Amino acid sequence: MMSTLFPSLAAVLTLALLGVIFGIILSIARIRLKVDKDPRIELVLDALPGANCGACGFPGCSGYARKIVLDGADINLCQLGGKEVLEKIAGIMRVQPVGFGVPVKARVHCQGGIAETARQFIYSGPHECAAANEMMGGFKVCQYGCLGFGDCVKACNFDAIHMSEKGLPVVDDEKCVGCGMCVKACPRDIISLVPENMDVYVRCMNREKAPVMKKGCSVGCIGCRLCVKACTEVFKDNEEIESAITVDSFLASINYDLCVNCYKCAEVCPVPVIEPVTVSKKFRKQAEKENIEESA
């Protein structure tokens, strides 16, 4: 019995000794290979709003903070935080707070709701725009318009977008932070981010000729170019400036670098697909009133 006890005891002691040796080696390696956490990561994280919306392109605010400090990511990617957060991070990183432009808002480029659009077949799949879009390009005759299942609503972390009774997304400007998550979620690319100080936008994405477009939607852009002519009149005295609105592939589009919010395009659009139409007159009267008061 003693002959079997000693080998077992020796094996236990050997294992214990190996454990101690490996523990010492790991402890030394941990000390030597220790990487001190950059304190700026926590400072940047505290400066960020903490919404973890992912609009910056990184996994939450902590992921963005690490990328800024460790990998030199751009410090102007937090649309929610805006200029205030940009300046705080710039101070922490000791760089100039440049690159943050005018705040943006989400704009829906479609007004073809349930009553305005025709269907080519009955869709009974998952109530998701992405899934519906994969089924023969969507159930609507118009291949460019909103599918109405609200993928954009689900993607918004700020409760800033809802589906209307017409089956179209409606943006709440008061809640919208311009994060762009609704833009990424839309499989039809009918939502974009527009500078919040720009008051006109085209509510259509259809690029087909008017007769073809009308078969699927009654409220799409007809490519009449009246908006272009109206905009050209605004800039006619300055030959170096081109029109702020153009028509390409039968669809009007606005260059916001040139737009001056004159509302001419919205007022002449016969459909209309350029917003605002009624609001513009109110704004114009207000502007005229302010000009009269200043001149007086």
C-alpha positions as CSV (number, residue, x, y, z in Angstrom):
1,M,0.0,0.0,0.0
2,M,2.9,2.4,0.8
3,S,4.3,1.7,-2.7
4,T,1.2,3.1,-4.3
5,L,0.9,6.0,-1.9
6,F,4.3,7.6,-2.7
7,P,3.8,7.8,-6.5
8,S,0.4,9.4,-6.0
9,L,1.8,11.9,-3.5
10,A,4.7,12.7,-5.9
11,A,2.2,13.3,-8.7
12,V,0.1,15.7,-6.6
13,L,3.2,17.6,-5.5
14,T,4.5,17.8,-9.0
15,L,1.2,19.2,-10.2
16,A,1.1,21.7,-7.4
17,L,4.6,22.8,-8.1
18,L,3.8,23.2,-11.8
19,G,0.8,25.3,-10.9
20,V,2.9,27.6,-8.7
21,I,5.5,28.0,-11.5
22,F,2.9,28.7,-14.2
23,G,1.1,31.2,-11.8
24,I,4.4,33.0,-11.3
25,I,5.1,33.1,-15.0
26,L,1.6,34.5,-15.8
27,S,1.9,37.1,-13.1
28,I,5.2,38.3,-14.5
29,A,3.7,38.3,-18.0
30,R,0.7,40.3,-16.8
31,I,2.9,42.9,-15.2
32,R,5.3,43.2,-18.2
33,L,2.6,43.1,-20.9
34,K,0.2,45.4,-19.0
35,V,-1.3,48.1,-21.2
36,D,-2.3,51.2,-19.3
37,K,-5.8,52.4,-20.3
38,D,-5.6,55.9,-21.8
39,P,-7.5,58.2,-19.4
40,R,-8.8,60.2,-22.4
41,I,-11.1,57.4,-23.4
42,E,-13.2,57.9,-20.2
43,L,-13.1,61.7,-20.7
44,V,-14.3,61.4,-24.3
45,L,-17.0,58.9,-23.3
46,D,-18.3,61.3,-20.6
47,A,-18.4,64.1,-23.3
48,L,-20.6,62.0,-25.6
49,P,-24.4,62.0,-25.1
50,G,-24.6,58.3,-24.2
51,A,-27.4,57.5,-26.6
52,N,-25.5,54.6,-28.2
53,C,-27.5,55.1,-31.4
54,G,-24.6,53.9,-33.6
55,A,-25.0,56.7,-36.1
56,C,-21.3,57.5,-35.9
57,G,-20.6,54.1,-37.4
58,F,-19.2,52.5,-34.3
59,P,-20.7,50.2,-31.7
60,G,-22.1,52.7,-29.2
61,C,-20.5,55.7,-27.5
62,S,-17.8,53.6,-25.8
63,G,-16.7,52.1,-29.1
64,Y,-16.6,55.6,-30.7
65,A,-14.6,57.0,-27.7
66,R,-12.0,54.2,-28.1
67,K,-11.7,54.8,-31.8
68,I,-11.2,58.5,-31.3
69,V,-8.4,58.1,-28.7
70,L,-6.7,54.9,-30.0
71,D,-7.2,55.0,-33.8
72,G,-7.7,58.7,-34.5
73,A,-11.3,58.5,-35.7
74,D,-12.9,61.8,-36.8
75,I,-14.3,63.7,-33.8
76,N,-17.2,65.2,-35.7
77,L,-19.3,62.1,-36.2
78,C,-21.7,62.6,-33.3
79,Q,-24.7,64.3,-34.9
80,L,-26.7,64.1,-31.7
81,G,-24.1,65.9,-29.7
82,G,-23.6,68.6,-32.3
83,K,-21.1,71.4,-32.0
84,E,-21.0,71.4,-28.2
85,V,-19.8,67.8,-28.0
86,L,-17.4,68.4,-30.8
87,E,-15.8,71.3,-28.9
88,K,-15.5,69.2,-25.7
89,I,-13.8,66.3,-27.5
90,A,-11.5,68.7,-29.4
91,G,-10.4,70.1,-26.1
92,I,-9.7,66.6,-24.7
93,M,-7.8,65.6,-27.8
94,R,-6.1,69.0,-28.2
95,V,-7.2,69.5,-31.8
96,Q,-9.2,72.1,-33.6
97,P,-13.0,71.6,-33.5
98,V,-13.5,71.7,-37.3
99,G,-15.7,69.8,-39.7
100,F,-19.1,70.1,-38.0
101,G,-21.5,71.8,-40.4
102,V,-25.2,72.8,-40.2
103,P,-27.4,70.3,-38.3
104,V,-29.4,68.0,-40.5
105,K,-32.9,66.6,-40.3
106,A,-34.4,63.5,-42.0
107,R,-36.6,64.1,-45.0
108,V,-38.9,61.6,-46.7
109,H,-38.7,61.8,-50.5
110,C,-42.1,60.1,-51.2
111,Q,-45.7,61.0,-50.9
112,G,-47.2,57.9,-52.6
113,G,-49.3,56.5,-49.8
114,I,-51.9,53.8,-49.8
115,A,-54.4,55.7,-51.9
116,E,-51.9,57.3,-54.3
117,T,-50.1,54.1,-55.5
118,A,-51.1,51.0,-57.3
119,R,-50.1,47.4,-56.4
120,Q,-48.8,44.8,-58.8
121,F,-49.6,41.8,-56.5
122,I,-50.8,41.0,-53.0
123,Y,-47.9,40.7,-50.6
124,S,-48.4,38.4,-47.5
125,G,-44.8,38.1,-46.3
126,P,-43.1,39.7,-43.2
127,H,-44.2,43.2,-42.5
128,E,-40.7,44.6,-43.1
129,C,-39.7,46.9,-46.0
130,A,-36.4,45.1,-46.5
131,A,-38.2,41.7,-46.9
132,A,-40.9,43.2,-49.1
133,N,-38.4,44.8,-51.3
134,E,-36.7,41.4,-52.0
135,M,-39.9,40.0,-53.3
136,M,-39.9,40.8,-57.0
137,G,-38.7,44.3,-56.2
138,G,-41.7,45.1,-54.0
139,F,-45.5,44.8,-54.3
140,K,-46.0,48.4,-55.6
141,V,-46.0,49.2,-59.2
142,C,-43.7,52.1,-58.4
143,Q,-40.2,50.7,-57.8
144,Y,-39.0,53.8,-56.1
145,G,-41.6,54.6,-53.5
146,C,-42.2,53.8,-49.8
147,L,-43.3,50.3,-49.0
148,G,-44.9,51.4,-45.7
149,F,-43.9,48.8,-43.2
150,G,-41.9,51.2,-41.0
151,D,-38.3,49.8,-41.0
152,C,-37.3,53.4,-40.5
153,V,-39.6,53.7,-37.4
154,K,-38.0,50.7,-35.8
155,A,-34.5,52.0,-36.5
156,C,-35.1,55.4,-34.8
157,N,-33.9,55.5,-31.2
158,F,-35.4,58.9,-30.6
159,D,-39.1,58.3,-31.4
160,A,-38.8,60.9,-34.1
161,I,-40.5,59.1,-37.0
162,H,-43.9,57.5,-37.2
163,M,-46.1,56.0,-39.9
164,S,-49.2,58.1,-40.9
165,E,-52.6,56.8,-41.8
166,K,-51.6,57.2,-45.4
167,G,-48.9,54.6,-44.9
168,L,-46.0,57.0,-45.1
169,P,-43.3,57.9,-42.6
170,V,-43.6,61.3,-41.0
171,V,-40.6,63.0,-39.3
172,D,-41.0,64.9,-36.0
173,D,-38.5,67.7,-36.4
174,E,-38.5,68.5,-32.7
175,K,-37.3,65.0,-31.9
176,C,-35.1,64.3,-35.0
177,V,-31.4,64.5,-34.2
178,G,-30.2,63.7,-37.7
179,C,-28.5,60.5,-36.7
180,G,-29.3,58.9,-40.1
181,M,-30.4,55.5,-38.7
182,C,-33.7,55.8,-40.7
183,V,-31.7,56.5,-43.8
184,K,-29.7,53.3,-43.4
185,A,-32.8,51.2,-42.6
186,C,-34.7,52.2,-45.7
187,P,-34.2,49.7,-48.6
188,R,-35.6,52.2,-51.1
189,D,-33.3,55.1,-50.2
190,I,-36.3,57.5,-49.9
191,I,-35.0,59.1,-46.8
192,S,-32.1,61.5,-46.7
193,L,-30.5,64.0,-44.3
194,V,-31.1,67.6,-45.3
195,P,-29.6,70.8,-43.7
196,E,-32.2,71.9,-41.2
197,N,-32.0,75.5,-42.4
198,M,-33.1,74.3,-45.9
199,D,-36.9,74.5,-46.2
200,V,-37.6,72.8,-49.5
201,Y,-37.1,69.2,-50.6
202,V,-38.4,67.0,-53.3
203,R,-41.0,64.4,-52.2
204,C,-40.3,61.9,-55.0
205,M,-37.6,59.4,-56.1
206,N,-39.2,58.1,-59.3
207,R,-36.9,58.4,-62.3
208,E,-39.3,57.2,-65.0
209,K,-41.1,59.2,-67.7
210,A,-44.3,60.8,-66.5
211,P,-46.7,58.4,-68.4
212,V,-44.9,55.4,-67.0
213,M,-44.7,56.9,-63.5
214,K,-48.4,57.7,-63.5
215,K,-49.3,54.0,-63.9
216,G,-48.0,53.4,-60.4
217,C,-48.3,56.7,-58.6
218,S,-50.5,59.8,-59.0
219,V,-48.3,62.2,-57.0
220,G,-44.8,61.7,-58.5
221,C,-42.5,64.2,-60.2
222,I,-43.5,64.7,-63.9
223,G,-40.1,66.3,-64.9
224,C,-41.8,69.4,-66.2
225,R,-38.8,71.6,-65.4
226,L,-40.9,74.5,-64.2
227,C,-39.0,74.5,-61.0
228,V,-35.7,74.8,-62.9
229,K,-37.0,77.8,-64.9
230,A,-38.2,79.5,-61.7
231,C,-34.9,78.9,-59.9
232,T,-33.0,80.2,-63.0
233,E,-34.9,83.4,-62.7
234,V,-33.5,83.9,-59.2
235,F,-29.9,83.7,-60.3
236,K,-30.3,85.3,-63.8
237,D,-28.4,88.4,-62.7
238,N,-25.4,86.3,-61.6
239,E,-24.1,84.3,-64.6
240,E,-21.5,82.5,-62.5
241,I,-24.1,80.8,-60.3
242,E,-26.0,77.8,-61.7
243,S,-29.5,76.9,-60.9
244,A,-30.0,75.3,-57.4
245,I,-32.5,72.8,-58.8
246,T,-32.0,70.5,-61.8
247,V,-34.0,67.7,-63.5
248,D,-32.1,64.5,-64.3
249,S,-33.8,61.3,-65.4
250,F,-37.2,63.0,-65.1
251,L,-36.7,63.8,-61.4
252,A,-36.0,67.2,-59.8
253,S,-33.2,67.5,-57.3
254,I,-32.0,70.4,-55.2
255,N,-28.4,71.4,-54.6
256,Y,-28.4,72.7,-51.1
257,D,-25.1,74.4,-51.5
258,L,-26.9,76.9,-53.9
259,C,-30.4,76.9,-52.5
260,V,-31.5,80.2,-50.9
261,N,-34.9,79.2,-49.7
262,C,-36.7,81.4,-52.1
263,Y,-39.6,78.9,-52.4
264,K,-40.0,79.6,-56.2
265,C,-39.7,75.9,-57.1
266,A,-42.3,74.9,-54.5
267,E,-44.8,77.5,-55.7
268,V,-44.6,76.6,-59.4
269,C,-44.6,72.8,-59.0
270,P,-48.0,71.6,-60.5
271,V,-48.2,68.3,-58.7
272,P,-46.8,69.4,-56.2
273,V,-43.8,67.3,-55.1
274,I,-41.7,70.0,-53.7
275,E,-42.3,71.0,-50.1
276,P,-43.3,73.3,-48.6
277,V,-46.1,74.7,-50.8
278,T,-48.4,76.4,-48.4
279,V,-45.8,77.1,-45.8
280,S,-43.6,79.0,-48.3
281,K,-46.2,81.7,-48.7
282,K,-46.4,82.2,-45.0
283,F,-42.6,82.4,-44.7
284,R,-42.4,84.8,-47.6
285,K,-45.0,87.2,-46.1
286,Q,-43.1,87.0,-42.8
287,A,-39.9,87.8,-44.6
288,E,-41.5,90.7,-46.5
289,K,-42.9,92.0,-43.2
290,E,-39.5,91.9,-41.5
291,N,-37.9,93.7,-44.5
292,I,-40.5,96.5,-44.3
293,E,-39.9,96.9,-40.6
294,E,-36.1,97.0,-41.1
295,S,-36.5,99.6,-43.8
296,A,-38.8,101.7,-41.7
